[in-house]
């Protein structure tokens, strides 16, 4: 079938939508109950790429194990949301900066200590690099010898490929302070910049599903930054994942989630911070 003869499928019927939504939630934890347009757009994009024009036959193809697993991974890659930017959610990053200043002032004299940060759902890397820049600035300001290590995970392999390369359109960094643009980026070509190697080396990008505890880092974190992720989970799953994230925090560690993304969650091992502009917690 050529691209010229391809005929896009009609809109998903309610029954088809339910079957696709259930399969995706069962395998990834992501719920598209409120995001039909995102699901349908991703399906159509991938189906066009492989020349499939029927939702039912394509459903049977990707649900088959193990034959359909490779195609399933490609589909999830198309559907997973990758909208991001440097220092997205400004108040959250300001809150992290304040926390790091206080925490590092207390630990800066501990030779050999590490500052460990986890960017959950890092997408194409802008969030992880933002955290790296923020932490590096704090370490330099305090003249600390702490070793910075950032673990960044996402379900999308294509997004992670972009993140590892660390190359972005010049327009992506226009709003960053000039000091950040000159210190942490080099010009790749007329239209693109690249993150400096020194910063890249501080970050480990890895594929991972936040709902699976076995995909978590094998060490405890000072900061876990998880924003614009829980909006795609049902409430009960949100609470399970949050409880697991708490297990990955060091005592006194910070958990930062998106403002208003989660309601009704309580965990005796953390307390809500007093900063009402963000939704963050400190481990007791």
Secondary structure, 3 states (H helix, E strand, C coil): CCCCCCCCCCCCCHHHHHHHHHHHHHHHCCCCCCCHHHHHHHHHHHHHHHCCCCHHHHHHHHHCCCCCHHHHHHHHHHHCCCCCCCCCCHHHHHHHHHHHHHHHHHHCCCCCCEEEEEEECCCCCHHHHHHHHHHHHHHHHCCCCCEEEEEEEECCHHHHHHHHHCEEEHHHHCCCCHHHHHHHEEECCCCEEEECHHHHCCEEEEECCCCCHHHCCCCCEEEEEECCCHHHCCHHHHHHHHHHHHHCEEEEEEEEECCCCCCCCCCCCEEECCCCCCEEEEEC
